[in-house]
Structures are given as structure tokens and as C-alpha cells.
Amino acid sequence: MAKYNKVVLAYSGGLDTSIIIPWLKENYGCEVICVAGNVGQDAELDGLEERALKTGASKLYIEDIQDEFVNDFVFPTLKAGAKYENYLLGTSFARPPIAKRIVEIAKKEGADAICHGCTGKGNDQVRFELTIKALAPEMPIIAPWRTWELKSRDEEIDYAIAHDVPIKITRETNYSKDMNLWHLSHEGLDLEDPANEPQYAKEGFLEMGVAPEQAPDKPTYITLSFEKGIPVALDGEKMDGVTMIKTLNKLGGENGIGLLDIVENRLVGMKSRGVYETPGGTILYHAHEVLETICLDKMTQHYKQKLALEFADLVYNGQWYTPLREAMSAFVDKTQETVTGEVKLKLYKGNIINAGVTSPYTLYDEEVATFGEDEVYNQADSAGFINLFGLPIKVKALLDQKREQK
């Protein structure tokens, strides 16, 4: 192994990164500086410094990057309408801002290498490392899961016990989870078999909300205001992005909104089953899509939907810091210049029901669209349009008839 004097570790306080501290010191004899990026994981940060120092780290940085996370990563992805196989990219777009801050601290501390605790089977290793390569291409990267002798989370727990590493999980509650302001993901244990129904109603499984059947029998109405594609107010009250998401998480969670159970295609080639809680994000995506239906012309709306698929792939695959993503965001920003208005929604037992939409830039003209009498649309014009629009179909059919007659 190479020798490093000082290594900066992406630290969450979970099982993987907790045991990596003593592992790094044993194998490299190095000083370990931990960095935790606060992207809204709340209680997970409690007692983090004490655990890091007790486990052998020399210091811990807890960096509050929630505003940067929301404004520079979440909202650009929301404006793009990007979804990866219906997944709202909660883990995916949290990794680049965390890795960015880790790079900044590694440079400040004069570190010899950066270490992460991502599994060799997962997507996060790619997201962290591509960001590091983009922002510090000369920096060595240590990924213990790809080199150490531990092969399972059970063996990790054994290692933690043997090295007196404090951990908060047991073998029975050993779901692999990722929590941030936007979402909570669940993987592992019974979820590894796609035949098993997630136990939404089981106490302790859901953390951001309730199962739809446990939600109130009375609907909750909300009105979201957008300016240029960005949510700026809830029920007339101006809010910054972080406050907006936290407030919608509470409202959505209480109404059983935002549960997703999917088998997704990981970047590394395998399929993986995950359960996601994204209450506020699901509401925001829905509202944004509704507003775009009246603010974007047909050609732009349809082309943007195609681009959203590629945008989602880039985010999912860790390619945030690329010229293509930047160019796509420039296109998206142009489309959002008129995506301003208000969307009213009804939240009820896991459902989001449209309850009205308005915009000063609306392209919906009731006088043109009406089924009643109007003086702006000549229905006779449609005959010529259909004749020309259907001409290729008609010509082919006539020629087919002639060929059959021969």
C-alpha cells in the first residue's frame, strides 16, 4: 500500500465510515480527518463528533451545505423535470456537493488522499470519485470496500465490535439507509427480495411520513407559487428552498405522499431494489409539471421531456461536473423564463390531485379551447389541415390498393 500522512474521510457516522477510521490507521498509519456534509440528515448528526474522535479521528468538520445543495443541485434538477426510472435522484444529487466540500477541506488541510466508504457494488463510488476527479484530478482516492477483507455488513459489525467502534444499528435492523433533506432510501434485509411487500405500516420503517392507509381521512389543500421554475412560496408565504422542502416533507409525509418501491438499474450493471420516501420532492415535481403544461409551448415541452431523461442519467451516473450537464442546464433555464404562477393541489392518502393552476404567462386560451360558441376558430379550416396531414397515409393506402389489384 502507498503511504499517506493525512487522509480526509467522507464521514457519515454509519457502519461503513465508522470502521474505516481504525482501518485507515491500521493499514496506512495516517492521521484521519473526517468531513460530514450536512444535507439535512438531522438527527444523524447528533453526537457525530464524539463518535468520530472516539473512533480515532483527529478532527471532524460538520459542514452545513443545505442551501448549496438545494439551490445549486436540487432546483436545477427539478427545473429539468429529471427522473431516473421514476426515482427523484435524492442520493444522486447529494453526492456532488458533499464531495465538493470534501475536496475543499482536503486542499485546506494539505491531505495526501481522500477516502470514501462506498461499496464496490454501488453507484455512490462513481458519484464521489467523478466529482473528485473534476475538482482535484491529482488527488489519490482510497475506497476500502474494493480492497479490504470484509465481505458483508455482518463482518463489518464484527469488526466494529472487535475494535470498540460505537455503532447505532443491530443485525436485525441493518437496513442500508441514506437520509437527506430531499429523501430517505431503504435497501437490504427483506427488501432484497422483490416479492416482499415493504412494511410501510410497521412501526419504525417509515421515518418521513405514514403509510397512505394511515393518513387522515380529510384532504389537505396547498398552493405553491413558482418564479422561473423555482418554488418561492407556500400558501402565499415566501420561503427559501430549504424551508420549503422541510415544510412540504411534513405536509406530504402526514398524507402518505411520496413512497416509491422500485427495482432500478444501477450504473454498475446490476438491478437493485430500493424503497424511497420523498414527500416534499414528489409534491414539487408534480406541481412543477402541472405549471409547465400551461406555460410551455408543445414543441418546447416535448423536447424538454426528452432532455429530462438524459439529464437524469447524467445526475444518476455522477456526471454533474461535465460540459454536457452545464449545457443542458442552460437550455433548461431558458425554458423556465415563463414558468411562473400558482398551482393548487389536494393531498389525500398518498395521492396528489390537481385543484387548479394559473400563470401570467399561460398559453391556454379558454376562448379558443371552448366547446361553446366562439368567433376565433374556424372549424372548417381543419378539413384542409387533415387532408395535408394525412396525405402520406392516404397515398400509401392508394398505392397499396393498386399493387394488390395487380
Residue, then its C-alpha position, 0 to 999 in steps of 0.5 A: m500500500a502507498k503511504y499517506n500522512k493525512v487522509v480526509l474521510a467522507y464521514s457519515g457516522g454509519l457502519d461503513t465510515s465508522i470502521i474505516i477510521p481504525w482501518l485507515k490507521e491500521n493499514y496506512g498509519c495516517e492521521v484521519i480527518c473526517v468531513a460530514g456534509n450536512v444535507g439535512q440528515d438531522a438527527e444523524l448528526d447528533g453526537l457525530e463528533e464524539r463518535a468520530l474522535k472516539t473512533g480515532a479521528s483527529k478532527l471532524y468538520i460538520e459542514d452545513i451545505q443545505d442551501e448549496f445543495v438545494n439551490d445549486f443541485v436540487f432546483p436545477t434538477l427539478k427545473a429539468g423535470a429529471k427522473y431516473e426510472n421514476y426515482l427523484l435522484g435524492t442520493s444522486f444529487a447529494r453526492p456532488p456537493i458533499a464531495k465538493r466540500i470534501v475536496e475543499i477541506a482536503k486542499k485546506e488541510g494539505a491531505d495526501a488522499i481522500c477516502h470514501g466508504c462506498t461499496g464496490k457494488g454501488n453507484d455512490q463510488v462513481r458519484f464521489e470519485l467523478t466529482i473528485k476527479a473534476l475538482a482535484p484530478e491529482m488527488p489519490i482516492i482510497a475506497p476500502w470496500r474494493t480492497w479490504e477483507l470484509k465481505s458483508r455488513d455482518e463482518e463489518i459489525d464484527y469488526a466494529i465490535a472487535h475494535d470498540v467502534p460505537i455503532k447505532i444499528t443491530r443485525e436485525t435492523n441493518y437496513s442500508k439507509d441514506m437520509n437527506l433533506w430531499h429523501l430517505s432510501h431503504e435497501g437490504l434485509d427483506l427488501e432484497d427480495p422483490a416479492n416482499e411487500p415493504q412494511y410501510a405500516k410497521e412501526g419504525f420503517l417509515e421515518m418521513g411520513v405514514a403509510p397512505e392507509q394511515a393518513p387522515d381521512k380529510p384532504t389537505y389543500i396547498t398552493l405553491s407559487f413558482e418564479k422561473g421554475i423555482p418554488v418561492a412560496l407556500d400558501g402565499e408565504k415566501m420561503d427559501g428552498v430549504t424551508m420549503i422542502k422541510t415544510l412540504n416533507k411534513l405536509g406530504g409525509e402526514n398524507g402518505i405522499g411520496l413512497l416509491d418501491i422500485v427495482e432500478n438499474r444501477l450504473v454498475g450493471m446490476k438491478s437493485r431494489g430500493v424503497y424511497e420516501t420523498p414527500g416534499g420532492t414528489i409534491l414539487y415535481h408534480a406541481h412543477e409539471v402541472l405549471e409547465t403544461i400551461c406555460l410551455d409551448k408543445m414543441t418546447q415541452h416535448y423536447k424538454q421531456k426528452l432532455a429530462l431523461e438524459f439529464a437524469d442519467l447524467v445526475y444518476n451516473g455522477q456526471w454533474y461536473t461535465p460540459l454536457r450537464e452545464a449545457m443542458s442546464a442552460f437550455v433548461d433555464k431558458t425554458q423556465e423564463t415563463v414558468t411562473g404562477e400558482v398551482k393548487l393541489k389536494l393531498y389525500k392518502g398518498n395521492i396528489i390531485n390537481a385543484g387548479v393552476t394559473s400563470p401570467y404567462t399561460l398559453y391556454d386560451e379558454e376562448v379558443a379551447t371552448f366547446g361553446e360558441d366562439e368567433v376565433y376558430n374556424q372549424a372548417d379550416s381543419a378539413g384542409f389541415i387533415n387532408l395535408f396531414g394525412l396525405p402520406i397515409k392516404v397515398k400509401a393506402l392508394l398505392d397499396q390498393k393498386r399493387e394488390q389489384k395487380 
